[in-house]
Each structure stands twice: as structure tokens, then as C-alpha cells.
């Protein structure tokens, strides 16, 4: 007795549906989509204030350590 196939013979696969094209970028600067030309000034100021505050804290800790050890 011969074996019977469980599945019918395969036929050509149907073509996969293509994905829709991506939406166009909102803003293009130097070929980079959705990128601002420069950062706003408040971000630079915020980073400067944070760094200055951290350095002030470190100097304060160093000075209080120097005074208490004397």
C-alpha cells in the first residue's frame, strides 16, 4: 500500500501585499528628517546651570572637608 499525501501539492504562493509607503518627513535639515537646525538656547543654559551647580557642590564638599580636618 502506498502512502497518501497529507497536503495537496503546493501551488505558486500568492504575492505578499506590499506595505503602504511611509509618510513624508515633517522637517528635513541637512538630509536628516525631523531634525531641528539647532537646539533651543534654554537647553544649553539648563545644562550649564546643572554643571555649575554640581561643581559648586563638589567644591563645597571639598572645602568643608578641609576645614573640619584642621
Backbone as CSV, one residue per row, in Angstrom:
resi,resn,N_x,N_y,N_z,CA_x,CA_y,CA_z,C_x,C_y,C_z
1,UNK,0.840,-1.152,0.000,0.000,0.000,0.000,0.902,1.237,0.000
2,UNK,0.560,2.203,-0.784,1.376,3.417,-0.872,0.883,4.474,0.113
3,UNK,1.790,5.369,0.492,1.414,6.439,1.429,0.657,7.520,0.678
4,UNK,-0.305,8.071,1.366,-1.057,9.166,0.769,-0.500,10.482,1.302
5,UNK,-0.525,11.484,0.467,-0.069,12.800,0.892,-1.098,13.426,1.821
6,UNK,-0.579,14.087,2.855,-1.475,14.752,3.788,-1.911,16.113,3.259
7,UNK,-1.055,16.733,2.476,-1.361,18.048,1.945,-1.458,17.968,0.426
8,UNK,-2.301,18.814,-0.144,-2.354,18.819,-1.609,-1.050,19.398,-2.158
9,UNK,-0.731,19.104,-3.391,0.515,19.625,-3.952,0.517,21.158,-3.883
10,UNK,1.686,21.695,-3.527,1.764,23.146,-3.352,1.720,23.846,-4.699
11,UNK,1.041,24.968,-4.698,0.949,25.771,-5.911,1.796,27.021,-5.696
12,UNK,1.870,27.825,-6.675,2.651,29.056,-6.559,2.061,29.919,-5.443
13,UNK,2.948,30.466,-4.610,2.495,31.289,-3.498,1.938,32.608,-4.023
14,UNK,0.882,33.087,-3.394,0.373,34.397,-3.809,1.346,35.496,-3.371
15,UNK,1.383,36.549,-4.123,2.292,37.653,-3.813,1.888,38.301,-2.490
16,UNK,2.886,38.647,-1.680,2.620,39.302,-0.405,2.150,40.725,-0.673
17,UNK,1.163,41.171,0.079,0.725,42.557,-0.126,1.834,43.517,0.319
18,UNK,2.043,44.552,-0.455,3.108,45.489,-0.134,2.631,46.460,0.929
19,UNK,3.567,46.820,1.802,3.252,47.772,2.868,3.055,49.153,2.251
20,UNK,2.188,49.958,2.863,1.992,51.297,2.327,3.268,52.119,2.500
21,UNK,3.519,53.079,1.633,4.745,53.870,1.750,4.724,54.708,3.025
22,UNK,5.906,54.967,3.607,5.934,55.759,4.838,5.515,57.202,4.560
23,UNK,4.988,57.877,5.583,4.589,59.267,5.368,5.820,60.146,5.152
24,UNK,5.670,61.241,4.456,6.828,62.114,4.235,7.282,62.741,5.550
25,UNK,8.596,63.020,5.690,9.078,63.619,6.927,8.519,65.021,7.125
26,UNK,8.353,65.386,8.387,7.767,66.683,8.710,8.755,67.803,8.421
27,UNK,10.014,67.597,8.796,11.025,68.630,8.629,12.328,67.955,8.240
28,UNK,13.015,68.482,7.235,14.269,67.894,6.794,15.349,68.969,6.853
29,UNK,16.417,68.688,7.628,17.555,69.588,7.735,18.811,68.798,7.402
30,UNK,19.556,69.195,6.433,20.779,68.527,6.010,20.542,67.057,5.675
31,UNK,19.416,66.739,5.109,19.118,65.373,4.716,18.667,64.478,5.847
32,UNK,18.565,65.002,7.070,18.132,64.219,8.223,16.680,64.602,8.505
33,UNK,15.746,63.658,8.404,14.345,64.013,8.633,14.047,64.309,10.096
34,UNK,13.124,65.192,10.312,12.641,65.556,11.649,13.776,65.980,12.580
35,UNK,14.658,66.812,12.104,15.784,67.268,12.900,15.818,68.788,12.883
36,UNK,15.917,69.396,14.054,15.986,70.849,14.124,17.391,71.303,13.737
37,UNK,17.499,72.503,13.210,18.804,73.000,12.778,19.706,73.289,13.967
38,UNK,19.163,73.744,15.092,19.962,73.978,16.292,19.070,73.808,17.517
39,UNK,19.707,73.524,18.657,18.940,73.349,19.890,18.493,74.701,20.417
40,UNK,17.381,74.726,21.105,16.959,75.985,21.723,17.958,76.419,22.789
41,UNK,18.052,77.728,23.006,19.035,78.293,23.929,18.776,77.841,25.370
42,UNK,17.508,77.643,25.779,17.227,77.295,27.168,17.818,75.939,27.527
43,UNK,17.975,75.036,26.564,18.572,73.730,26.868,20.050,73.879,27.195
44,UNK,20.753,74.734,26.443,22.163,74.982,26.733,22.320,75.647,28.094
45,UNK,21.453,76.600,28.387,21.527,77.277,29.684,21.250,76.305,30.828
46,UNK,20.272,75.439,30.654,19.947,74.454,31.683,21.128,73.519,31.945
47,UNK,21.768,73.050,30.870,22.931,72.179,31.043,24.067,72.915,31.750
48,UNK,24.281,74.188,31.403,25.325,74.972,32.056,25.043,75.179,33.532
49,UNK,23.780,75.466,33.888,23.411,75.667,35.293,23.589,74.369,36.083
50,UNK,23.206,73.262,35.505,23.368,71.975,36.193,24.844,71.650,36.426
51,UNK,25.683,71.879,35.438,27.111,71.594,35.595,27.729,72.528,36.628
52,UNK,27.370,73.833,36.554,27.905,74.790,37.520,27.452,74.452,38.943
53,UNK,26.199,74.046,39.111,25.698,73.651,40.425,26.423,72.434,40.970
54,UNK,26.666,71.449,40.100,27.369,70.243,40.533,28.803,70.578,40.953
55,UNK,29.471,71.418,40.173,30.833,71.812,40.540,30.845,72.597,41.849
56,UNK,29.861,73.458,42.041,29.779,74.214,43.298,29.579,73.262,44.476
57,UNK,28.757,72.250,44.312,28.539,71.259,45.364,29.832,70.513,45.693
58,UNK,30.568,70.119,44.651,31.822,69.399,44.878,32.851,70.283,45.585
59,UNK,32.952,71.539,45.193,33.901,72.446,45.841,33.505,72.670,47.294
60,UNK,32.202,72.802,47.552,31.723,72.983,48.916,32.076,71.763,49.778
61,UNK,31.866,70.583,49.253,32.220,69.362,49.995,33.716,69.310,50.256
62,UNK,34.526,69.693,49.296,35.977,69.668,49.456,36.423,70.683,50.506
63,UNK,35.840,71.887,50.442,36.225,72.913,51.401,35.806,72.566,52.828
64,UNK,34.610,72.026,53.012,34.177,71.648,54.357,35.032,70.484,54.883
65,UNK,35.469,69.616,54.023,36.376,68.545,54.455,37.727,69.077,54.852
66,UNK,38.195,70.093,54.170,39.482,70.703,54.506,39.406,71.433,55.851
67,UNK,38.298,72.133,56.095,38.149,72.906,57.326,37.964,72.007,58.550
68,UNK,37.259,70.916,58.383,36.968,70.054,59.534,38.197,69.208,59.912
69,UNK,39.098,68.970,58.966,40.268,68.157,59.287,41.367,68.983,59.950
70,UNK,41.272,70.303,59.927,42.311,71.156,60.519,42.173,71.250,62.014
